[in-house]
Amino acid sequence: MTADGHVGSAVSLRPLRLRDLDRVDQLEHELFGAGAWSRQAYESELAEPARSYVAAVDARDTLVGYAGVALGEDADVMTIGVVAGWRRLGVGARLLDALLDAARASRARRVFLEVRASDEGAQRLYERAGFRPIGIRRGYYQPGNADALVMRLDLAHARPVGAEATASTPTEEDL
Ligand SMILES: CC(C)(COP(=O)(O)OP(=O)(O)OC[C@H]1O[C@@H](n2cnc3c(N)ncnc32)[C@H](O)[C@@H]1OP(=O)(O)O)[C@@H](O)C(=O)NCCC(=O)NCCS
């Protein structure tokens, strides 16, 4: 871990692979409870060319987080999750940066996402990357009937939020 509390090189990013899915299956329940995606859903996502899924792994290649984006002119963040013991260390930010890089490389212009209206922490992460709220989807999360906040990022206004990026690119908050 670096002096600023970020994990830096202790965590690296690589593509999410089929062989990760046993661990993803376990983590989905820990991270998303009743909203967990099935293994079959992940198998189809990984087989879909218009997707980019990224794994965050520790020095032993153990999965500590993962994220995915649906590519297109309008890209969509499909999921992002970090294991509880690895949160607030910059892993989520690095995963998000990787999704935005993939979206940019696929010539996306905008990126959309849904986030629980009650999840201020995740919203803060997305706001730091430049996402802005554009609406509410009532009862989007089932079961539980929880509302989603829909957020949009114009990629021309995206800001890297990961530890390496913020070290070299100060944001308004840093100044
Ligand atoms: C949301 C989630 C992916 C964030 O991952 P993370 O690795 O903890 O995020 P980071 O450490 O990169 O956070 C970057 C910044 O986002 C903001 N942030 C992230 N989590 C936060 C929280 N719980 N409270 C307040 N701010 C938060 C902070 O600004 C943070 O920077 P800081 O730690 O220097 O203050 C993680 O909490 C998670 O997996 N949650 C459960 C699954 C989930 O709900 N996913 C979101 C679906 S939309």
The ligand as an SDF file (V2000), in Angstrom:
LIG
                    3D

 48 50  0  0  0  0  0  0  0  0999 V2000
  -18.9850    0.7900   -4.9790 C   0  0  0  0  0  0  0  0  0  0  0  0
  -17.6670    0.0160   -4.8580 C   0  0  0  0  0  0  0  0  0  0  0  0
  -17.4100   -0.7480   -6.1560 C   0  0  0  0  0  0  0  0  0  0  0  0
  -16.5140    1.0160   -4.6310 C   0  0  0  0  0  0  0  0  0  0  0  0
  -15.2860    0.3040   -4.6640 O   0  0  0  0  0  0  0  0  0  0  0  0
  -14.0080    0.8130   -3.8550 P   0  0  0  0  0  0  0  0  0  0  0  0
  -12.8420    0.0030   -4.3070 O   0  0  0  0  0  0  0  0  0  0  0  0
  -14.2850    0.8530   -2.4190 O   0  0  0  0  0  0  0  0  0  0  0  0
  -13.8930    2.3160   -4.4020 O   0  0  0  0  0  0  0  0  0  0  0  0
  -12.5990    3.2560   -4.3320 P   0  0  0  0  0  0  0  0  0  0  0  0
  -11.7540    2.9010   -3.1650 O   0  0  0  0  0  0  0  0  0  0  0  0
  -11.9380    3.2130   -5.6530 O   0  0  0  0  0  0  0  0  0  0  0  0
  -13.2690    4.6690   -4.0820 O   0  0  0  0  0  0  0  0  0  0  0  0
  -12.9470    5.7790   -4.8930 C   0  0  0  0  0  0  0  0  0  0  0  0
  -13.7140    6.9650   -4.3740 C   0  0  0  0  0  0  0  0  0  0  0  0
  -15.1430    6.7330   -4.4960 O   0  0  0  0  0  0  0  0  0  0  0  0
  -15.8080    7.2780   -3.3360 C   0  0  0  0  0  0  0  0  0  0  0  0
  -16.3490    6.1800   -2.5350 N   0  0  0  0  0  0  0  0  0  0  0  0
  -16.2780    4.8470   -2.7850 C   0  0  0  0  0  0  0  0  0  0  0  0
  -16.9370    4.1430   -1.8340 N   0  0  0  0  0  0  0  0  0  0  0  0
  -17.4260    5.0540   -0.9530 C   0  0  0  0  0  0  0  0  0  0  0  0
  -18.2010    4.9480    0.2350 C   0  0  0  0  0  0  0  0  0  0  0  0
  -18.6170    3.7480    0.7170 N   0  0  0  0  0  0  0  0  0  0  0  0
  -18.5460    6.0910    0.8770 N   0  0  0  0  0  0  0  0  0  0  0  0
  -18.1700    7.2900    0.4050 C   0  0  0  0  0  0  0  0  0  0  0  0
  -17.4070    7.4680   -0.7310 N   0  0  0  0  0  0  0  0  0  0  0  0
  -17.0600    6.3610   -1.3940 C   0  0  0  0  0  0  0  0  0  0  0  0
  -14.7530    8.0260   -2.5580 C   0  0  0  0  0  0  0  0  0  0  0  0
  -14.6860    9.3240   -3.1220 O   0  0  0  0  0  0  0  0  0  0  0  0
  -13.5050    7.2290   -2.9080 C   0  0  0  0  0  0  0  0  0  0  0  0
  -12.3160    7.9420   -2.7320 O   0  0  0  0  0  0  0  0  0  0  0  0
  -11.6180    8.0060   -1.2620 P   0  0  0  0  0  0  0  0  0  0  0  0
  -11.6120    6.6160   -0.7030 O   0  0  0  0  0  0  0  0  0  0  0  0
  -10.2480    8.5350   -1.5800 O   0  0  0  0  0  0  0  0  0  0  0  0
  -12.4780    8.9340   -0.4520 O   0  0  0  0  0  0  0  0  0  0  0  0
  -17.7110   -0.9550   -3.6350 C   0  0  0  0  0  0  0  0  0  0  0  0
  -18.1220   -0.2460   -2.4890 O   0  0  0  0  0  0  0  0  0  0  0  0
  -18.6250   -2.1640   -3.8040 C   0  0  0  0  0  0  0  0  0  0  0  0
  -18.2150   -3.1700   -4.4000 O   0  0  0  0  0  0  0  0  0  0  0  0
  -19.8570   -2.1020   -3.2890 N   0  0  0  0  0  0  0  0  0  0  0  0
  -20.7670   -3.2720   -3.3340 C   0  0  0  0  0  0  0  0  0  0  0  0
  -21.2380   -3.5460   -4.7280 C   0  0  0  0  0  0  0  0  0  0  0  0
  -21.9550   -2.3550   -5.3140 C   0  0  0  0  0  0  0  0  0  0  0  0
  -22.8570   -1.8290   -4.7140 O   0  0  0  0  0  0  0  0  0  0  0  0
  -21.5070   -1.9440   -6.5070 N   0  0  0  0  0  0  0  0  0  0  0  0
  -22.0490   -0.7580   -7.1710 C   0  0  0  0  0  0  0  0  0  0  0  0
  -23.1240   -1.1420   -8.0990 C   0  0  0  0  0  0  0  0  0  0  0  0
  -23.7500    0.3070   -8.9210 S   0  0  0  0  0  0  0  0  0  0  0  0
  1  2  1  0
  2  3  1  0
  2  4  1  0
  2 36  1  0
  4  5  1  0
  5  6  1  0
  6  7  2  0
  6  8  1  0
  6  9  1  0
  9 10  1  0
 10 11  2  0
 10 12  1  0
 10 13  1  0
 13 14  1  0
 14 15  1  0
 15 16  1  0
 15 30  1  0
 16 17  1  0
 17 18  1  0
 17 28  1  0
 18 19  1  0
 18 27  1  0
 19 20  2  0
 20 21  1  0
 21 22  1  0
 21 27  2  0
 22 23  1  0
 22 24  2  0
 24 25  1  0
 25 26  2  0
 26 27  1  0
 28 29  1  0
 28 30  1  0
 30 31  1  0
 31 32  1  0
 32 33  2  0
 32 34  1  0
 32 35  1  0
 36 37  1  0
 36 38  1  0
 38 39  2  0
 38 40  1  0
 40 41  1  0
 41 42  1  0
 42 43  1  0
 43 44  2  0
 43 45  1  0
 45 46  1  0
 46 47  1  0
 47 48  1  0
M  END
$$$$
